[in-house]
Amino acid sequence: MEMLKLINVTKSFGTNEVLRGVSLSVRRGEIVAVIGPSGSGKSTMLRACVGLERVSGGTIELAGRALVRDGVYVRDREARDICSRTGMVFQHFNLFPHMNVRDNLCLAPVLRGLLDKKAAAERAAELLYKVGLADKADAMPSELSGGQKQRVAIARALMLSPDIMLFDEPTSALDPELTGEVLTVMRGLAADNMTMVIVTHEIAFARDIADRVVFMDGGVIALSGTPAEILEDPPTERLRAFLRTFSRSAQSA
């Protein structure tokens, strides 16, 4: 079953066409890594999948239900219902600073009437254990490291038992030594057969975890294939030049 399907999706900001006919499908249990230079449309594409950016044209389906078809969106209530089965993890955590970790996790399912407070707290405890933060339920976000905040953000996204998880550069705001703990959690999700789309600059991680790698450039999907096809034997000079920038960064680190 296709958990995510984009057909000829376009998005413009004024005269700037950020997405120029993007088509992508992601099957249940598949892990797709999206790479590409800054400004290629990667984050805009992800945000459009959960309604945080309204597209100019095209179709987006989540688990077989259309959020937008040929540029026409469903009603707001239906859109919220469709998007509620999709978890999103951002670059900068977006935790509520005035709430402790447990309350950050429990807020959405309780407000939506999906779980009562007791059930939400039990679910939060399970997920905090899963991400290695069982002892941080009462901590405030200001007391956590960047890596811990991102792991809390992942647990929060999992509270609603999503069908698919979208990650927008989940380690880009972290110091290198904290990146590994977040990637470890994501590897655990992969082992659980979670469907994931991961926008990432961690090329080695993409090579190891992804079933498919998508290279975006200039608002289009320029290439798509297995990690071996895209990362080990890149078929175009543009992709080779892009990957060389990461090789130089790794050598200078």
C-alpha positions as CSV (number, residue, x, y, z in Angstrom):
1,M,0.0,0.0,0.0
2,E,1.2,3.5,-0.8
3,M,1.4,5.5,2.4
4,L,2.3,8.7,0.7
5,K,1.8,9.8,-2.9
6,L,2.6,13.1,-4.6
7,I,1.6,13.7,-8.2
8,N,2.9,16.7,-10.1
9,V,3.0,18.9,-7.0
10,T,3.9,22.5,-7.6
11,K,4.5,25.3,-5.1
12,S,5.4,28.9,-5.7
13,F,6.3,31.8,-3.4
14,G,5.4,34.8,-5.6
15,T,7.5,34.3,-8.7
16,N,9.8,31.8,-7.1
17,E,8.7,28.3,-8.1
18,V,10.0,26.1,-5.3
19,L,8.4,22.8,-6.4
20,R,8.1,22.2,-10.1
21,G,6.1,19.1,-10.7
22,V,7.2,16.7,-7.9
23,S,5.9,13.1,-8.0
24,L,6.8,10.6,-5.4
25,S,5.3,7.5,-3.9
26,V,6.3,5.8,-0.6
27,R,5.1,2.2,0.2
28,R,4.2,1.0,3.7
29,G,7.4,0.1,5.6
30,E,9.6,1.8,3.1
31,I,12.4,4.3,4.2
32,V,13.1,7.1,1.7
33,A,16.0,9.4,2.2
34,V,15.8,12.8,0.5
35,I,19.0,14.6,-0.2
36,G,19.9,17.7,-2.2
37,P,21.3,21.2,-1.9
38,S,19.7,24.0,0.1
39,G,16.8,25.6,-1.7
40,S,16.0,22.5,-3.8
41,G,12.5,22.1,-2.2
42,K,13.1,19.3,0.2
43,S,11.6,20.9,3.3
44,T,8.8,22.5,1.4
45,M,7.8,19.1,0.0
46,L,7.7,17.6,3.5
47,R,5.7,20.5,5.0
48,A,3.2,20.3,2.1
49,C,2.6,16.7,3.0
50,V,1.1,17.7,6.4
51,G,-0.6,20.9,5.2
52,L,2.0,23.3,6.7
53,E,2.5,24.6,3.1
54,R,-0.4,24.9,0.7
55,V,0.7,23.7,-2.8
56,S,-0.2,25.6,-5.9
57,G,-1.1,22.5,-7.9
58,G,-1.0,18.7,-7.9
59,T,-2.2,15.9,-5.7
60,I,-1.1,14.7,-2.3
61,E,-2.5,11.5,-0.8
62,L,-1.8,10.0,2.6
63,A,-2.7,6.4,3.2
64,G,-5.0,6.5,0.1
65,R,-6.8,9.7,1.2
66,A,-6.4,12.9,-0.8
67,L,-5.4,15.9,1.2
68,V,-5.3,17.9,-2.0
69,R,-6.3,16.8,-5.5
70,D,-5.4,18.7,-8.6
71,G,-4.7,21.7,-6.4
72,V,-8.1,21.6,-4.6
73,Y,-7.9,20.9,-0.8
74,V,-10.4,19.0,1.2
75,R,-12.3,20.8,4.0
76,D,-10.3,21.7,7.1
77,R,-11.8,19.1,9.4
78,E,-11.1,16.3,6.9
79,A,-7.6,17.7,6.3
80,R,-6.8,17.6,10.0
81,D,-8.1,14.0,10.2
82,I,-5.9,12.9,7.2
83,C,-2.8,14.6,8.5
84,S,-3.3,13.3,12.1
85,R,-1.9,9.9,11.0
86,T,1.4,11.5,9.9
87,G,4.2,12.3,12.4
88,M,6.5,15.2,11.7
89,V,9.9,15.9,13.3
90,F,11.4,19.3,12.6
91,Q,15.0,20.7,12.7
92,H,14.4,22.8,15.9
93,F,12.4,20.5,18.2
94,N,9.4,22.9,18.6
95,L,8.8,21.7,22.2
96,F,6.6,23.9,24.5
97,P,9.2,25.5,26.8
98,H,6.7,26.0,29.7
99,M,5.7,22.3,29.8
100,N,7.7,19.3,31.1
101,V,8.5,16.4,28.8
102,R,5.5,14.3,29.8
103,D,3.1,17.2,29.2
104,N,4.7,17.9,25.8
105,L,3.9,14.4,24.8
106,C,0.4,14.2,26.3
107,L,-1.0,17.5,25.0
108,A,-2.1,16.6,21.5
109,P,-3.7,13.2,22.1
110,V,-5.6,14.6,25.1
111,L,-6.8,17.7,23.4
112,R,-7.9,15.7,20.4
113,G,-9.8,13.3,22.6
114,L,-7.8,10.3,21.4
115,L,-6.5,9.4,24.9
116,D,-7.5,10.3,28.4
117,K,-4.9,11.7,30.7
118,K,-4.0,8.4,32.3
119,A,-3.7,6.5,29.0
120,A,-1.7,9.4,27.6
121,A,0.7,9.4,30.5
122,E,1.2,5.6,30.1
123,R,1.8,5.9,26.4
124,A,4.3,8.8,27.1
125,A,6.2,6.6,29.6
126,E,6.5,3.8,27.0
127,L,7.8,6.1,24.3
128,L,10.2,7.9,26.5
129,Y,11.6,4.5,27.4
130,K,11.8,3.7,23.7
131,V,13.9,6.8,23.0
132,G,16.1,6.3,26.0
133,L,14.7,9.1,28.1
134,A,12.6,7.3,30.7
135,D,14.1,9.4,33.5
136,K,13.3,12.7,31.9
137,A,9.5,12.8,32.1
138,D,9.5,15.6,34.6
139,A,12.3,17.6,33.1
140,M,11.7,20.9,31.4
141,P,13.0,21.4,27.8
142,S,15.6,23.9,29.0
143,E,17.2,21.2,31.1
144,L,17.8,18.9,28.1
145,S,20.6,18.7,25.6
146,G,19.8,19.2,21.9
147,G,19.9,15.5,21.2
148,Q,17.6,14.8,24.1
149,K,15.1,17.5,22.9
150,Q,15.1,15.9,19.5
151,R,14.4,12.5,21.0
152,V,11.5,14.0,22.9
153,A,10.2,15.5,19.7
154,I,10.4,12.0,18.0
155,A,8.5,10.5,21.0
156,R,5.9,13.2,20.8
157,A,5.3,12.5,17.1
158,L,4.9,8.8,17.9
159,M,2.2,9.5,20.5
160,L,-0.6,9.5,17.8
161,S,0.6,6.1,16.4
162,P,1.3,7.6,13.0
163,D,1.2,5.6,9.8
164,I,4.2,7.5,8.4
165,M,7.0,9.6,10.0
166,L,8.5,12.6,8.2
167,F,11.8,14.0,9.3
168,D,13.1,17.4,8.2
169,E,16.8,17.5,8.8
170,P,16.4,16.1,12.3
171,T,20.1,16.4,13.2
172,S,21.1,19.7,11.4
173,A,20.7,21.7,14.6
174,L,22.8,19.3,16.7
175,D,26.4,19.2,17.6
176,P,28.1,16.3,15.9
177,E,28.5,14.4,19.2
178,L,24.7,14.5,19.8
179,T,23.8,13.4,16.3
180,G,24.5,9.7,16.9
181,E,21.9,9.4,19.7
182,V,19.1,10.7,17.4
183,L,20.2,8.5,14.5
184,T,20.2,5.5,16.9
185,V,16.5,6.2,17.7
186,M,15.7,6.4,14.0
187,R,17.4,3.1,13.3
188,G,15.2,1.6,16.0
189,L,12.1,2.9,14.2
190,A,13.4,1.4,11.0
191,A,13.8,-1.9,12.7
192,D,10.1,-1.6,13.7
193,N,9.2,-1.2,10.0
194,M,8.0,2.4,10.4
195,T,7.4,4.1,7.1
196,M,9.7,7.1,7.0
197,V,10.7,10.0,4.7
198,I,13.9,11.6,5.9
199,V,15.3,14.8,4.6
200,T,18.9,14.6,5.7
201,H,22.4,15.7,5.1
202,E,23.8,12.6,6.8
203,I,24.8,10.8,3.7
204,A,26.3,7.8,5.4
205,F,23.2,7.4,7.5
206,A,21.0,7.6,4.3
207,R,23.2,4.9,2.7
208,D,22.8,2.6,5.7
209,I,19.1,3.0,6.5
210,A,17.3,3.9,3.3
211,D,15.5,1.6,0.9
212,R,15.6,4.4,-1.6
213,V,17.4,7.7,-2.0
214,V,15.8,10.7,-3.8
215,F,18.0,13.5,-5.0
216,M,16.2,16.8,-5.3
217,D,17.6,19.7,-7.3
218,G,16.0,22.9,-8.5
219,G,12.5,22.0,-7.3
220,V,12.3,18.6,-9.0
221,I,13.2,15.0,-8.2
222,A,16.3,14.7,-10.4
223,L,17.2,11.1,-9.5
224,S,15.7,8.2,-7.5
225,G,17.2,4.8,-6.8
226,T,18.7,2.5,-4.3
227,P,21.5,3.8,-2.0
228,A,24.0,1.9,-4.2
229,E,22.7,3.5,-7.4
230,I,22.6,7.0,-6.1
231,L,25.4,7.2,-3.5
232,E,28.0,4.6,-4.5
233,D,27.8,5.0,-8.2
234,P,26.2,8.4,-8.8
235,P,25.0,8.6,-12.5
236,T,25.3,12.3,-13.1
237,E,28.0,15.0,-12.7
238,R,25.6,17.2,-10.8
239,L,25.0,14.5,-8.2
240,R,28.7,13.7,-8.0
241,A,29.5,17.4,-7.4
242,F,26.9,17.5,-4.7
243,L,28.3,14.4,-2.9
244,R,31.8,15.8,-3.2
245,T,30.9,18.7,-0.9
246,F,30.1,16.2,1.8
247,S,33.3,14.3,1.3
248,R,35.3,17.5,1.7
249,S,33.3,18.4,4.8
250,A,34.0,15.0,6.3
251,Q,37.7,15.2,5.6
252,S,38.0,18.7,7.1
253,A,36.1,17.7,10.3
